[in-house]
Amino acid sequence: KRVIHITVPPRWYLIPGTAFIAGAAIGLVRGGQTESLRFLAENAHRPPTTVEGWYFYNKTKNYRIMFAGLKSGGWEAAKLAGLGIGWVGIE
């Protein structure tokens, strides 16, 4: 029985994988911090006055930070993984 064996050097998948994870982590942090400051700047002129207002203020802020962090994390991860694939491809 004929079997085809393909050997893939570990660096071919380790470099893009590591770049993807690093990019996701960097993007999550940067995107979250940026959106946090943006939300604060946009809402500094009208702080909530009630307990319910503060609840929804923080809830909205947290959701926006989470979404922006995930969006930025995905973008940075894709960029760095693409660079890693390019690096391995050129090698």
PDB file of N, CA, C and O in Angstrom:
ATOM      1  N   LYS A   1       0.849  -1.186   0.000  1.00  0.00           N
ATOM      2  CA  LYS A   1       0.000   0.000   0.000  1.00  0.00           C
ATOM      3  C   LYS A   1       0.888   1.241   0.000  1.00  0.00           C
ATOM      4  O   LYS A   1       1.787   1.373   0.830  1.00  0.00           O
ATOM      5  N   ARG A   2       0.628   2.143  -0.935  1.00  0.00           N
ATOM      6  CA  ARG A   2       1.449   3.343  -1.061  1.00  0.00           C
ATOM      7  C   ARG A   2       0.839   4.451  -0.205  1.00  0.00           C
ATOM      8  O   ARG A   2      -0.357   4.735  -0.284  1.00  0.00           O
ATOM      9  N   VAL A   3       1.679   5.058   0.603  1.00  0.00           N
ATOM     10  CA  VAL A   3       1.252   6.155   1.468  1.00  0.00           C
ATOM     11  C   VAL A   3       2.151   7.356   1.192  1.00  0.00           C
ATOM     12  O   VAL A   3       3.373   7.237   1.095  1.00  0.00           O
ATOM     13  N   ILE A   4       1.520   8.494   1.070  1.00  0.00           N
ATOM     14  CA  ILE A   4       2.284   9.717   0.833  1.00  0.00           C
ATOM     15  C   ILE A   4       2.527  10.396   2.178  1.00  0.00           C
ATOM     16  O   ILE A   4       1.588  10.652   2.931  1.00  0.00           O
ATOM     17  N   HIS A   5       3.778  10.681   2.469  1.00  0.00           N
ATOM     18  CA  HIS A   5       4.132  11.376   3.700  1.00  0.00           C
ATOM     19  C   HIS A   5       4.641  12.768   3.345  1.00  0.00           C
ATOM     20  O   HIS A   5       5.526  12.929   2.505  1.00  0.00           O
ATOM     21  N   ILE A   6       4.074  13.748   3.992  1.00  0.00           N
ATOM     22  CA  ILE A   6       4.529  15.119   3.791  1.00  0.00           C
ATOM     23  C   ILE A   6       5.089  15.610   5.117  1.00  0.00           C
ATOM     24  O   ILE A   6       4.393  15.612   6.132  1.00  0.00           O
ATOM     25  N   THR A   7       6.328  16.019   5.102  1.00  0.00           N
ATOM     26  CA  THR A   7       6.927  16.558   6.320  1.00  0.00           C
ATOM     27  C   THR A   7       6.942  18.081   6.222  1.00  0.00           C
ATOM     28  O   THR A   7       7.493  18.661   5.286  1.00  0.00           O
ATOM     29  N   VAL A   8       6.333  18.694   7.196  1.00  0.00           N
ATOM     30  CA  VAL A   8       6.268  20.152   7.252  1.00  0.00           C
ATOM     31  C   VAL A   8       7.164  20.609   8.398  1.00  0.00           C
ATOM     32  O   VAL A   8       6.952  20.205   9.541  1.00  0.00           O
ATOM     33  N   PRO A   9       8.151  21.436   8.113  1.00  0.00           N
ATOM     34  CA  PRO A   9       8.997  21.942   9.199  1.00  0.00           C
ATOM     35  C   PRO A   9       8.152  22.717  10.219  1.00  0.00           C
ATOM     36  O   PRO A   9       7.264  23.478   9.835  1.00  0.00           O
ATOM     37  N   PRO A  10       8.422  22.528  11.494  1.00  0.00           N
ATOM     38  CA  PRO A  10       7.602  23.183  12.531  1.00  0.00           C
ATOM     39  C   PRO A  10       7.573  24.699  12.426  1.00  0.00           C
ATOM     40  O   PRO A  10       6.573  25.319  12.790  1.00  0.00           O
ATOM     41  N   ARG A  11       8.640  25.306  11.939  1.00  0.00           N
ATOM     42  CA  ARG A  11       8.652  26.769  11.877  1.00  0.00           C
ATOM     43  C   ARG A  11       7.631  27.303  10.879  1.00  0.00           C
ATOM     44  O   ARG A  11       7.242  28.468  10.968  1.00  0.00           O
ATOM     45  N   TRP A  12       7.185  26.473   9.927  1.00  0.00           N
ATOM     46  CA  TRP A  12       6.204  26.923   8.939  1.00  0.00           C
ATOM     47  C   TRP A  12       4.860  27.222   9.570  1.00  0.00           C
ATOM     48  O   TRP A  12       4.120  28.070   9.070  1.00  0.00           O
ATOM     49  N   TYR A  13       4.531  26.550  10.650  1.00  0.00           N
ATOM     50  CA  TYR A  13       3.262  26.840  11.317  1.00  0.00           C
ATOM     51  C   TYR A  13       3.448  27.508  12.673  1.00  0.00           C
ATOM     52  O   TYR A  13       2.515  28.123  13.189  1.00  0.00           O
ATOM     53  N   LEU A  14       4.626  27.398  13.252  1.00  0.00           N
ATOM     54  CA  LEU A  14       4.859  28.043  14.546  1.00  0.00           C
ATOM     55  C   LEU A  14       5.019  29.554  14.419  1.00  0.00           C
ATOM     56  O   LEU A  14       4.510  30.299  15.256  1.00  0.00           O
ATOM     57  N   ILE A  15       5.710  30.010  13.398  1.00  0.00           N
ATOM     58  CA  ILE A  15       5.932  31.457  13.237  1.00  0.00           C
ATOM     59  C   ILE A  15       4.622  32.195  12.982  1.00  0.00           C
ATOM     60  O   ILE A  15       4.338  33.161  13.690  1.00  0.00           O
ATOM     61  N   PRO A  16       3.803  31.787  11.999  1.00  0.00           N
ATOM     62  CA  PRO A  16       2.524  32.494  11.820  1.00  0.00           C
ATOM     63  C   PRO A  16       1.586  32.341  13.015  1.00  0.00           C
ATOM     64  O   PRO A  16       0.863  33.277  13.357  1.00  0.00           O
ATOM     65  N   GLY A  17       1.592  31.174  13.650  1.00  0.00           N
ATOM     66  CA  GLY A  17       0.725  30.968  14.817  1.00  0.00           C
ATOM     67  C   GLY A  17       1.110  31.857  15.986  1.00  0.00           C
ATOM     68  O   GLY A  17       0.252  32.456  16.634  1.00  0.00           O
ATOM     69  N   THR A  18       2.398  31.938  16.248  1.00  0.00           N
ATOM     70  CA  THR A  18       2.879  32.804  17.320  1.00  0.00           C
ATOM     71  C   THR A  18       2.620  34.269  16.997  1.00  0.00           C
ATOM     72  O   THR A  18       2.246  35.046  17.875  1.00  0.00           O
ATOM     73  N   ALA A  19       2.818  34.644  15.741  1.00  0.00           N
ATOM     74  CA  ALA A  19       2.551  36.024  15.325  1.00  0.00           C
ATOM     75  C   ALA A  19       1.072  36.349  15.480  1.00  0.00           C
ATOM     76  O   ALA A  19       0.721  37.456  15.886  1.00  0.00           O
ATOM     77  N   PHE A  20       0.201  35.394  15.161  1.00  0.00           N
ATOM     78  CA  PHE A  20      -1.242  35.603  15.307  1.00  0.00           C
ATOM     79  C   PHE A  20      -1.613  35.829  16.770  1.00  0.00           C
ATOM     80  O   PHE A  20      -2.369  36.749  17.084  1.00  0.00           O
ATOM     81  N   ILE A  21      -1.091  35.006  17.655  1.00  0.00           N
ATOM     82  CA  ILE A  21      -1.401  35.134  19.086  1.00  0.00           C
ATOM     83  C   ILE A  21      -0.852  36.447  19.639  1.00  0.00           C
ATOM     84  O   ILE A  21      -1.539  37.139  20.391  1.00  0.00           O
ATOM     85  N   ALA A  22       0.371  36.789  19.274  1.00  0.00           N
ATOM     86  CA  ALA A  22       0.959  38.051  19.744  1.00  0.00           C
ATOM     87  C   ALA A  22       0.176  39.245  19.211  1.00  0.00           C
ATOM     88  O   ALA A  22      -0.079  40.197  19.948  1.00  0.00           O
ATOM     89  N   GLY A  23      -0.202  39.201  17.950  1.00  0.00           N
ATOM     90  CA  GLY A  23      -0.983  40.290  17.364  1.00  0.00           C
ATOM     91  C   GLY A  23      -2.341  40.440  18.022  1.00  0.00           C
ATOM     92  O   GLY A  23      -2.804  41.558  18.250  1.00  0.00           O
ATOM     93  N   ALA A  24      -2.982  39.319  18.328  1.00  0.00           N
ATOM     94  CA  ALA A  24      -4.284  39.377  18.995  1.00  0.00           C
ATOM     95  C   ALA A  24      -4.153  40.007  20.376  1.00  0.00           C
ATOM     96  O   ALA A  24      -4.981  40.830  20.765  1.00  0.00           O
ATOM     97  N   ALA A  25      -3.119  39.625  21.115  1.00  0.00           N
ATOM     98  CA  ALA A  25      -2.920  40.189  22.454  1.00  0.00           C
ATOM     99  C   ALA A  25      -2.625  41.686  22.381  1.00  0.00           C
ATOM    100  O   ALA A  25      -3.191  42.471  23.142  1.00  0.00           O
ATOM    101  N   ILE A  26      -1.749  42.077  21.478  1.00  0.00           N
ATOM    102  CA  ILE A  26      -1.409  43.496  21.330  1.00  0.00           C
ATOM    103  C   ILE A  26      -2.632  44.296  20.913  1.00  0.00           C
ATOM    104  O   ILE A  26      -2.896  45.365  21.461  1.00  0.00           O
ATOM    105  N   GLY A  27      -3.377  43.782  19.946  1.00  0.00           N
ATOM    106  CA  GLY A  27      -4.559  44.478  19.459  1.00  0.00           C
ATOM    107  C   GLY A  27      -5.645  44.607  20.509  1.00  0.00           C
ATOM    108  O   GLY A  27      -6.302  45.644  20.597  1.00  0.00           O
ATOM    109  N   LEU A  28      -5.842  43.559  21.310  1.00  0.00           N
ATOM    110  CA  LEU A  28      -6.847  43.626  22.376  1.00  0.00           C
ATOM    111  C   LEU A  28      -6.527  44.747  23.356  1.00  0.00           C
ATOM    112  O   LEU A  28      -7.403  45.529  23.726  1.00  0.00           O
ATOM    113  N   VAL A  29      -5.284  44.817  23.769  1.00  0.00           N
ATOM    114  CA  VAL A  29      -4.888  45.834  24.747  1.00  0.00           C
ATOM    115  C   VAL A  29      -4.964  47.232  24.145  1.00  0.00           C
ATOM    116  O   VAL A  29      -5.551  48.134  24.742  1.00  0.00           O
ATOM    117  N   ARG A  30      -4.379  47.413  22.979  1.00  0.00           N
ATOM    118  CA  ARG A  30      -4.376  48.743  22.349  1.00  0.00           C
ATOM    119  C   ARG A  30      -5.785  49.217  22.012  1.00  0.00           C
ATOM    120  O   ARG A  30      -6.144  50.363  22.285  1.00  0.00           O
ATOM    121  N   GLY A  31      -6.574  48.338  21.422  1.00  0.00           N
ATOM    122  CA  GLY A  31      -7.931  48.712  21.042  1.00  0.00           C
ATOM    123  C   GLY A  31      -8.791  49.040  22.245  1.00  0.00           C
ATOM    124  O   GLY A  31      -9.574  49.989  22.207  1.00  0.00           O
ATOM    125  N   GLY A  32      -8.655  48.260  23.320  1.00  0.00           N
ATOM    126  CA  GLY A  32      -9.421  48.523  24.532  1.00  0.00           C
ATOM    127  C   GLY A  32      -9.040  49.839  25.178  1.00  0.00           C
ATOM    128  O   GLY A  32      -9.912  50.604  25.591  1.00  0.00           O
ATOM    129  N   GLN A  33      -7.754  50.111  25.270  1.00  0.00           N
ATOM    130  CA  GLN A  33      -7.309  51.370  25.871  1.00  0.00           C
ATOM    131  C   GLN A  33      -7.739  52.568  25.037  1.00  0.00           C
ATOM    132  O   GLN A  33      -8.177  53.582  25.581  1.00  0.00           O
ATOM    133  N   THR A  34      -7.617  52.456  23.736  1.00  0.00           N
ATOM    134  CA  THR A  34      -8.002  53.558  22.856  1.00  0.00           C
ATOM    135  C   THR A  34      -9.491  53.843  22.963  1.00  0.00           C
ATOM    136  O   THR A  34      -9.900  54.999  23.066  1.00  0.00           O
ATOM    137  N   GLU A  35     -10.304  52.790  22.939  1.00  0.00           N
ATOM    138  CA  GLU A  35     -11.755  52.982  23.027  1.00  0.00           C
ATOM    139  C   GLU A  35     -12.158  53.501  24.397  1.00  0.00           C
ATOM    140  O   GLU A  35     -13.105  54.280  24.506  1.00  0.00           O
ATOM    141  N   SER A  36     -11.456  53.084  25.447  1.00  0.00           N
ATOM    142  CA  SER A  36     -11.748  53.589  26.787  1.00  0.00           C
ATOM    143  C   SER A  36     -11.543  55.096  26.852  1.00  0.00           C
ATOM    144  O   SER A  36     -12.388  55.824  27.374  1.00  0.00           O
ATOM    145  N   LEU A  37     -10.422  55.557  26.322  1.00  0.00           N
ATOM    146  CA  LEU A  37     -10.150  56.999  26.314  1.00  0.00           C
ATOM    147  C   LEU A  37     -11.122  57.749  25.405  1.00  0.00           C
ATOM    148  O   LEU A  37     -11.549  58.858  25.728  1.00  0.00           O
ATOM    149  N   ARG A  38     -11.467  57.146  24.275  1.00  0.00           N
ATOM    150  CA  ARG A  38     -12.412  57.782  23.353  1.00  0.00           C
ATOM    151  C   ARG A  38     -13.793  57.914  24.009  1.00  0.00           C
ATOM    152  O   ARG A  38     -14.438  58.958  23.906  1.00  0.00           O
ATOM    153  N   PHE A  39     -14.237  56.856  24.679  1.00  0.00           N
ATOM    154  CA  PHE A  39     -15.544  56.889  25.338  1.00  0.00           C
ATOM    155  C   PHE A  39     -15.555  57.948  26.435  1.00  0.00           C
ATOM    156  O   PHE A  39     -16.529  58.685  26.583  1.00  0.00           O
ATOM    157  N   LEU A  40     -14.473  58.020  27.201  1.00  0.00           N
ATOM    158  CA  LEU A  40     -14.379  59.025  28.260  1.00  0.00           C
ATOM    159  C   LEU A  40     -14.416  60.432  27.674  1.00  0.00           C
ATOM    160  O   LEU A  40     -15.092  61.308  28.215  1.00  0.00           O
ATOM    161  N   ALA A  41     -13.701  60.659  26.580  1.00  0.00           N
ATOM    162  CA  ALA A  41     -13.680  61.982  25.953  1.00  0.00           C
ATOM    163  C   ALA A  41     -15.046  62.356  25.379  1.00  0.00           C
ATOM    164  O   ALA A  41     -15.461  63.512  25.463  1.00  0.00           O
ATOM    165  N   GLU A  42     -15.738  61.384  24.800  1.00  0.00           N
ATOM    166  CA  GLU A  42     -17.040  61.667  24.202  1.00  0.00           C
ATOM    167  C   GLU A  42     -18.115  61.942  25.245  1.00  0.00           C
ATOM    168  O   GLU A  42     -19.088  62.640  24.961  1.00  0.00           O
ATOM    169  N   ASN A  43     -17.952  61.402  26.445  1.00  0.00           N
ATOM    170  CA  ASN A  43     -18.998  61.514  27.454  1.00  0.00           C
ATOM    171  C   ASN A  43     -18.589  62.333  28.671  1.00  0.00           C
ATOM    172  O   ASN A  43     -19.297  62.327  29.678  1.00  0.00           O
ATOM    173  N   ALA A  44     -17.466  63.035  28.602  1.00  0.00           N
ATOM    174  CA  ALA A  44     -16.986  63.807  29.748  1.00  0.00           C
ATOM    175  C   ALA A  44     -17.898  64.991  30.065  1.00  0.00           C
ATOM    176  O   ALA A  44     -17.960  65.435  31.211  1.00  0.00           O
ATOM    177  N   HIS A  45     -18.598  65.497  29.069  1.00  0.00           N
ATOM    178  CA  HIS A  45     -19.430  66.684  29.276  1.00  0.00           C
ATOM    179  C   HIS A  45     -20.799  66.355  29.868  1.00  0.00           C
ATOM    180  O   HIS A  45     -21.537  67.270  30.234  1.00  0.00           O
ATOM    181  N   ARG A  46     -21.158  65.072  29.971  1.00  0.00           N
ATOM    182  CA  ARG A  46     -22.469  64.711  30.510  1.00  0.00           C
ATOM    183  C   ARG A  46     -22.379  63.446  31.373  1.00  0.00           C
ATOM    184  O   ARG A  46     -22.819  62.374  30.958  1.00  0.00           O
ATOM    185  N   PRO A  47     -21.818  63.577  32.551  1.00  0.00           N
ATOM    186  CA  PRO A  47     -21.725  62.399  33.418  1.00  0.00           C
ATOM    187  C   PRO A  47     -23.114  61.995  33.928  1.00  0.00           C
ATOM    188  O   PRO A  47     -23.983  62.852  34.090  1.00  0.00           O
ATOM    189  N   PRO A  48     -23.325  60.719  34.177  1.00  0.00           N
ATOM    190  CA  PRO A  48     -24.617  60.271  34.700  1.00  0.00           C
ATOM    191  C   PRO A  48     -24.877  60.858  36.089  1.00  0.00           C
ATOM    192  O   PRO A  48     -23.944  61.142  36.840  1.00  0.00           O
ATOM    193  N   THR A  49     -26.152  61.033  36.414  1.00  0.00           N
ATOM    194  CA  THR A  49     -26.508  61.626  37.707  1.00  0.00           C
ATOM    195  C   THR A  49     -27.222  60.651  38.624  1.00  0.00           C
ATOM    196  O   THR A  49     -27.347  60.918  39.819  1.00  0.00           O
ATOM    197  N   THR A  50     -27.695  59.530  38.099  1.00  0.00           N
ATOM    198  CA  THR A  50     -28.415  58.558  38.922  1.00  0.00           C
ATOM    199  C   THR A  50     -27.628  57.257  38.989  1.00  0.00           C
ATOM    200  O   THR A  50     -26.686  57.044  38.226  1.00  0.00           O
ATOM    201  N   VAL A  51     -28.027  56.396  39.911  1.00  0.00           N
ATOM    202  CA  VAL A  51     -27.386  55.086  40.029  1.00  0.00           C
ATOM    203  C   VAL A  51     -27.632  54.281  38.753  1.00  0.00           C
ATOM    204  O   VAL A  51     -26.734  53.608  38.246  1.00  0.00           O
ATOM    205  N   GLU A  52     -28.854  54.360  38.248  1.00  0.00           N
ATOM    206  CA  GLU A  52     -29.179  53.655  37.007  1.00  0.00           C
ATOM    207  C   GLU A  52     -28.364  54.210  35.838  1.00  0.00           C
ATOM    208  O   GLU A  52     -27.920  53.460  34.969  1.00  0.00           O
ATOM    209  N   GLY A  53     -28.175  55.506  35.827  1.00  0.00           N
ATOM    210  CA  GLY A  53     -27.371  56.133  34.781  1.00  0.00           C
ATOM    211  C   GLY A  53     -25.932  55.648  34.810  1.00  0.00           C
ATOM    212  O   GLY A  53     -25.343  55.370  33.766  1.00  0.00           O
ATOM    213  N   TRP A  54     -25.361  55.547  36.023  1.00  0.00           N
ATOM    214  CA  TRP A  54     -23.991  55.050  36.140  1.00  0.00           C
ATOM    215  C   TRP A  54     -23.895  53.590  35.720  1.00  0.00           C
ATOM    216  O   TRP A  54     -22.905  53.174  35.118  1.00  0.00           O
ATOM    217  N   TYR A  55     -24.935  52.811  36.042  1.00  0.00           N
ATOM    218  CA  TYR A  55     -24.948  51.399  35.646  1.00  0.00           C
ATOM    219  C   TYR A  55     -24.885  51.280  34.122  1.00  0.00           C
ATOM    220  O   TYR A  55     -24.060  50.540  33.587  1.00  0.00           O
ATOM    221  N   PHE A  56     -25.752  52.004  33.435  1.00  0.00           N
ATOM    222  CA  PHE A  56     -25.782  51.917  31.975  1.00  0.00           C
ATOM    223  C   PHE A  56     -24.550  52.560  31.335  1.00  0.00           C
ATOM    224  O   PHE A  56     -24.102  52.125  30.274  1.00  0.00           O
ATOM    225  N   TYR A  57     -24.007  53.588  31.976  1.00  0.00           N
ATOM    226  CA  TYR A  57     -22.773  54.214  31.490  1.00  0.00           C
ATOM    227  C   TYR A  57     -21.642  53.185  31.483  1.00  0.00           C
ATOM    228  O   TYR A  57     -20.960  53.008  30.474  1.00  0.00           O
ATOM    229  N   ASN A  58     -21.450  52.510  32.613  1.00  0.00           N
ATOM    230  CA  ASN A  58     -20.375  51.516  32.716  1.00  0.00           C
ATOM    231  C   ASN A  58     -20.642  50.300  31.838  1.00  0.00           C
ATOM    232  O   ASN A  58     -19.719  49.733  31.253  1.00  0.00           O
ATOM    233  N   LYS A  59     -21.907  49.902  31.748  1.00  0.00           N
ATOM    234  CA  LYS A  59     -22.251  48.761  30.906  1.00  0.00           C
ATOM    235  C   LYS A  59     -21.941  49.068  29.441  1.00  0.00           C
ATOM    236  O   LYS A  59     -21.336  48.256  28.740  1.00  0.00           O
ATOM    237  N   THR A  60     -22.359  50.243  28.992  1.00  0.00           N
ATOM    238  CA  THR A  60     -22.099  50.647  27.612  1.00  0.00           C
ATOM    239  C   THR A  60     -20.601  50.776  27.363  1.00  0.00           C
ATOM    240  O   THR A  60     -20.096  50.334  26.331  1.00  0.00           O
ATOM    241  N   LYS A  61     -19.894  51.382  28.311  1.00  0.00           N
ATOM    242  CA  LYS A  61     -18.448  51.544  28.165  1.00  0.00           C
ATOM    243  C   LYS A  61     -17.763  50.180  28.048  1.00  0.00           C
ATOM    244  O   LYS A  61     -16.903  49.990  27.188  1.00  0.00           O
ATOM    245  N   ASN A  62     -18.136  49.243  28.900  1.00  0.00           N
ATOM    246  CA  ASN A  62     -17.511  47.920  28.869  1.00  0.00           C
ATOM    247  C   ASN A  62     -17.771  47.201  27.550  1.00  0.00           C
ATOM    248  O   ASN A  62     -16.866  46.582  26.990  1.00  0.00           O
ATOM    249  N   TYR A  63     -19.005  47.281  27.052  1.00  0.00           N
ATOM    250  CA  TYR A  63     -19.316  46.626  25.783  1.00  0.00           C
ATOM    251  C   TYR A  63     -18.540  47.250  24.630  1.00  0.00           C
ATOM    252  O   TYR A  63     -18.039  46.543  23.755  1.00  0.00           O
ATOM    253  N   ARG A  64     -18.444  48.569  24.632  1.00  0.00           N
ATOM    254  CA  ARG A  64     -17.719  49.246  23.550  1.00  0.00           C
ATOM    255  C   ARG A  64     -16.227  48.932  23.611  1.00  0.00           C
ATOM    256  O   ARG A  64     -15.586  48.757  22.575  1.00  0.00           O
ATOM    257  N   ILE A  65     -15.672  48.861  24.822  1.00  0.00           N
ATOM    258  CA  ILE A  65     -14.258  48.507  24.980  1.00  0.00           C
ATOM    259  C   ILE A  65     -14.016  47.079  24.496  1.00  0.00           C
ATOM    260  O   ILE A  65     -13.039  46.808  23.797  1.00  0.00           O
ATOM    261  N   MET A  66     -14.913  46.169  24.874  1.00  0.00           N
ATOM    262  CA  MET A  66     -14.763  44.778  24.475  1.00  0.00           C
ATOM    263  C   MET A  66     -14.841  44.632  22.946  1.00  0.00           C
ATOM    264  O   MET A  66     -14.024  43.938  22.341  1.00  0.00           O
ATOM    265  N   PHE A  67     -15.820  45.287  22.339  1.00  0.00           N
ATOM    266  CA  PHE A  67     -15.971  45.192  20.886  1.00  0.00           C
ATOM    267  C   PHE A  67     -14.773  45.799  20.160  1.00  0.00           C
ATOM    268  O   PHE A  67     -14.249  45.208  19.215  1.00  0.00           O
ATOM    269  N   ALA A  68     -14.342  46.977  20.603  1.00  0.00           N
ATOM    270  CA  ALA A  68     -13.200  47.629  19.953  1.00  0.00           C
ATOM    271  C   ALA A  68     -11.927  46.810  20.141  1.00  0.00           C
ATOM    272  O   ALA A  68     -11.110  46.712  19.225  1.00  0.00           O
ATOM    273  N   GLY A  69     -11.753  46.220  21.326  1.00  0.00           N
ATOM    274  CA  GLY A  69     -10.579  45.385  21.565  1.00  0.00           C
ATOM    275  C   GLY A  69     -10.563  44.153  20.678  1.00  0.00           C
ATOM    276  O   GLY A  69      -9.521  43.794  20.131  1.00  0.00           O
ATOM    277  N   LEU A  70     -11.718  43.499  20.530  1.00  0.00           N
ATOM    278  CA  LEU A  70     -11.789  42.320  19.672  1.00  0.00           C
ATOM    279  C   LEU A  70     -11.568  42.683  18.203  1.00  0.00           C
ATOM    280  O   LEU A  70     -10.895  41.963  17.465  1.00  0.00           O
ATOM    281  N   LYS A  71     -12.141  43.797  17.801  1.00  0.00           N
ATOM    282  CA  LYS A  71     -11.976  44.249  16.413  1.00  0.00           C
ATOM    283  C   LYS A  71     -10.506  44.569  16.129  1.00  0.00           C
ATOM    284  O   LYS A  71      -9.952  44.130  15.121  1.00  0.00           O
ATOM    285  N   SER A  72      -9.894  45.325  17.012  1.00  0.00           N
ATOM    286  CA  SER A  72      -8.491  45.684  16.843  1.00  0.00           C
ATOM    287  C   SER A  72      -7.592  44.452  16.969  1.00  0.00           C
ATOM    288  O   SER A  72      -6.605  44.319  16.246  1.00  0.00           O
ATOM    289  N   GLY A  73      -7.940  43.559  17.889  1.00  0.00           N
ATOM    290  CA  GLY A  73      -7.160  42.336  18.054  1.00  0.00           C
ATOM    291  C   GLY A  73      -7.185  41.468  16.813  1.00  0.00           C
ATOM    292  O   GLY A  73      -6.159  40.913  16.417  1.00  0.00           O
ATOM    293  N   GLY A  74      -8.352  41.348  16.196  1.00  0.00           N
ATOM    294  CA  GLY A  74      -8.457  40.574  14.962  1.00  0.00           C
ATOM    295  C   GLY A  74      -7.651  41.186  13.837  1.00  0.00           C
ATOM    296  O   GLY A  74      -7.004  40.478  13.065  1.00  0.00           O
ATOM    297  N   TRP A  75      -7.694  42.505  13.749  1.00  0.00           N
ATOM    298  CA  TRP A  75      -6.960  43.195  12.687  1.00  0.00           C
ATOM    299  C   TRP A  75      -5.446  43.046  12.879  1.00  0.00           C
ATOM    300  O   TRP A  75      -4.723  42.721  11.938  1.00  0.00           O
ATOM    301  N   GLU A  76      -4.980  43.287  14.104  1.00  0.00           N
ATOM    302  CA  GLU A  76      -3.539  43.155  14.375  1.00  0.00           C
ATOM    303  C   GLU A  76      -3.080  41.709  14.200  1.00  0.00           C
ATOM    304  O   GLU A  76      -1.994  41.460  13.676  1.00  0.00           O
ATOM    305  N   ALA A  77      -3.903  40.759  14.636  1.00  0.00           N
ATOM    306  CA  ALA A  77      -3.550  39.348  14.486  1.00  0.00           C
ATOM    307  C   ALA A  77      -3.432  38.981  13.014  1.00  0.00           C
ATOM    308  O   ALA A  77      -2.510  38.266  12.623  1.00  0.00           O
ATOM    309  N   ALA A  78      -4.357  39.466  12.200  1.00  0.00           N
ATOM    310  CA  ALA A  78      -4.307  39.171  10.765  1.00  0.00           C
ATOM    311  C   ALA A  78      -3.061  39.785  10.125  1.00  0.00           C
ATOM    312  O   ALA A  78      -2.407  39.155   9.294  1.00  0.00           O
ATOM    313  N   LYS A  79      -2.740  41.012  10.516  1.00  0.00           N
ATOM    314  CA  LYS A  79      -1.551  41.661   9.949  1.00  0.00           C
ATOM    315  C   LYS A  79      -0.277  40.905  10.315  1.00  0.00           C
ATOM    316  O   LYS A  79       0.553  40.625   9.450  1.00  0.00           O
ATOM    317  N   LEU A  80      -0.126  40.578  11.589  1.00  0.00           N
ATOM    318  CA  LEU A  80       1.107  39.897  12.001  1.00  0.00           C
ATOM    319  C   LEU A  80       1.171  38.468  11.470  1.00  0.00           C
ATOM    320  O   LEU A  80       2.250  37.988  11.123  1.00  0.00           O
ATOM    321  N   ALA A  81       0.034  37.783  11.404  1.00  0.00           N
ATOM    322  CA  ALA A  81       0.034  36.436  10.833  1.00  0.00           C
ATOM    323  C   ALA A  81       0.390  36.500   9.349  1.00  0.00           C
ATOM    324  O   ALA A  81       1.115  35.642   8.846  1.00  0.00           O
ATOM    325  N   GLY A  82      -0.116  37.510   8.652  1.00  0.00           N
ATOM    326  CA  GLY A  82       0.247  37.690   7.243  1.00  0.00           C
ATOM    327  C   GLY A  82       1.734  37.939   7.071  1.00  0.00           C
ATOM    328  O   GLY A  82       2.364  37.404   6.158  1.00  0.00           O
ATOM    329  N   LEU A  83       2.291  38.757   7.957  1.00  0.00           N
ATOM    330  CA  LEU A  83       3.741  38.986   7.913  1.00  0.00           C
ATOM    331  C   LEU A  83       4.507  37.692   8.191  1.00  0.00           C
ATOM    332  O   LEU A  83       5.522  37.411   7.555  1.00  0.00           O
ATOM    333  N   GLY A  84       4.008  36.912   9.147  1.00  0.00           N
ATOM    334  CA  GLY A  84       4.659  35.632   9.457  1.00  0.00           C
ATOM    335  C   GLY A  84       4.598  34.666   8.287  1.00  0.00           C
ATOM    336  O   GLY A  84       5.574  33.977   7.992  1.00  0.00           O
ATOM    337  N   ILE A  85       3.442  34.616   7.617  1.00  0.00           N
ATOM    338  CA  ILE A  85       3.310  33.746   6.444  1.00  0.00           C
ATOM    339  C   ILE A  85       4.231  34.231   5.326  1.00  0.00           C
ATOM    340  O   ILE A  85       4.859  33.429   4.635  1.00  0.00           O
ATOM    341  N   GLY A  86       4.304  35.546   5.159  1.00  0.00           N
ATOM    342  CA  GLY A  86       5.215  36.099   4.154  1.00  0.00           C
ATOM    343  C   GLY A  86       6.663  35.771   4.463  1.00  0.00           C
ATOM    344  O   GLY A  86       7.438  35.426   3.571  1.00  0.00           O
ATOM    345  N   TRP A  87       7.021  35.881   5.729  1.00  0.00           N
ATOM    346  CA  TRP A  87       8.390  35.574   6.153  1.00  0.00           C
ATOM    347  C   TRP A  87       8.725  34.113   5.858  1.00  0.00           C
ATOM    348  O   TRP A  87       9.784  33.806   5.310  1.00  0.00           O
ATOM    349  N   VAL A  88       7.810  33.219   6.228  1.00  0.00           N
ATOM    350  CA  VAL A  88       8.042  31.792   5.994  1.00  0.00           C
ATOM    351  C   VAL A  88       8.054  31.501   4.495  1.00  0.00           C
ATOM    352  O   VAL A  88       8.835  30.672   4.028  1.00  0.00           O
ATOM    353  N   GLY A  89       7.190  32.184   3.744  1.00  0.00           N
ATOM    354  CA  GLY A  89       7.149  31.966   2.298  1.00  0.00           C
ATOM    355  C   GLY A  89       8.429  32.402   1.606  1.00  0.00           C
ATOM    356  O   GLY A  89       8.902  31.731   0.689  1.00  0.00           O
ATOM    357  N   ILE A  90       8.987  33.518   2.038  1.00  0.00           N
ATOM    358  CA  ILE A  90      10.239  34.003   1.452  1.00  0.00           C
ATOM    359  C   ILE A  90      11.403  33.096   1.838  1.00  0.00           C
ATOM    360  O   ILE A  90      12.333  32.883   1.060  1.00  0.00           O
ATOM    361  N   GLU A  91      11.330  32.568   3.055  1.00  0.00           N
ATOM    362  CA  GLU A  91      12.397  31.693   3.539  1.00  0.00           C
ATOM    363  C   GLU A  91      12.434  30.434   2.692  1.00  0.00           C
ATOM    364  O   GLU A  91      13.263  29.555   2.928  1.00  0.00           O
TER     365      GLU A  91
END
